């Protein structure tokens, strides 16, 4: 799958816009626009910022599948990593990849501060196609509210083989509402 020149230019302009916002947020730091490559061949990676190469890489399959999510979530997400690199890492400050510094910058750039797989709406790239989101099971925990649990934990809870706690309260098969999310 290839990226059109119009898409590439629009994504690059989005990166330039993020750089302008970073410069406004941190006026004492020098920012320039990283290189944009659309050459990720991974089946599970949507985008990444590579500090040593000073580039943002995106998956062309993900671009073809959901271009709007790439433009509005993934690019600001990766540019937030770039912002953290310029502001904190070059000063030898240790920060977590998705720590509070990154979350503050991601929010400022308009990205929802969450990991990319969540930002890409729970979809995973597999074998050249996009896999469906996994089924989640809804459990009613009374005063705590409803929670969703993945398939493996659900199967173990229903089989009685697993003790699972949520906010100090045991989750049992009786808590399952019968609904899926």
Secondary structure, DSSP 8 states (H G I E B T S, - for coil): ----HHHHHHHHHHHHHHHHHHHHH-TTS-----EEE-----SS--EEEETTTTEEEE-HHHHHH-HHHIIIIIHHHHHHHHHHHHHTGGGT----TTSHHHHHHHHHHT--SS-HHHHTTT-EEETTEEE----EEEEE-GGG-EEEEEHHHHHHHHHT---EEETTEEE-GGGEEEEE-
